[in-house]
C-alpha cells in the first residue's frame, strides 16, 4: 500500500504537468478549431527561457516563472499574427504541415543555441527534499506542482464561466457571425486566447524541467502525450483535460513501476480503453454551431 500511494502521488503530479502544458492545446483545438502540433514548442521555449533567466540573468526560480509566462505569451502573439492566422481557414493538412515544420525549426534552433544536452535547473531550497505526510515522504516540488495546477484550473474555469471575456470566447466559438454583429472582435478574442494557452504551455515547460527534462527534442518527444490528453479529455473542455491528464499520468507512472518491460505502452492502452468508453471525451466535446 505504501508503494501504491507513492505511485499514485507521482502519477498525479506527472498528470498535473501534462495538464498545464496540454490545456493550451485543448483551448486552441477545441475553441479555435486549429490543429497546432507545434504547441510543445511553446513549452520548450518556456523551459529554455527559465534556464537562461536563472543562469545568465541571476533571477531565481520562482520570480522567473511569471516572466516565462509573459514572454512566451507575447512571443506567441507574433507567431499567431504572422504564421498561424493565415492558415486558420486552411485545410487540416495545411495546418499540420506548417506546425510540424515549426517543430523541426525549433529543434534545430535549440540545438544551435543551447546544444543537444539536457538542461539543468536549480530548485529553491524550500521546494527540495521530502515532506512527511500521512506516513509517506512526499516530494515538496511535486506538491508544489499540484498546488499550481489546482490554482490554474480554478482560474481558467472561473475565467471562462464567470467573466465577460469568457462569455466573449463562448459566443465567438458558438457563432462567429453573431458575435461580430454584437461588436465582439473575434480575431482579437482568439488572439488573446491563443496567447493564454501558449503562456500556460511555457509555464508548464518551465515547471516540468525537473520532472520531464529539457532537450532540443522536447517538443517532438512529448507531442503524442499532449495529443493523448486533449483527445481523451475532449478538446475545449478544461475539466475534461485535467481528468484525462491525471488518469493518463497515473497510468503511465504505474505501468513503468509495476510492469517496466511494457510500461511505455500502458498509457496507450489506457487511452484506447478511455476512448472506447468515452468516444466524445470524458465530459464530451464542445460542438461547433
Secondary structure, DSSP 8 states (H G I E B T S, - for coil): -HHHHHHHHHHHHHHHHHHHHHHHHHHHHHTS----TTHHHHHHHHHHHHHHHHHHS---HHHHHHHHHHHHHHHHHHHIIIIIGGGTTS-HHHHHHHHHHHHHHHHHHHHHHH-SS-------GGGSSEEEETTEEEEHHHHHHHHHHHHHHHHHHHHHHHSHHHHHHHHHHH-HHHHHHTT--HHHHHHHHHHHHHHHHHHHHHHTHHHH---TTHHHHSHHHHHHHHHHH-TT-HHHHHHHHHHHHHHHHHHHHH-TTTHHHHHHHHHHHHHHH-TT-TT------
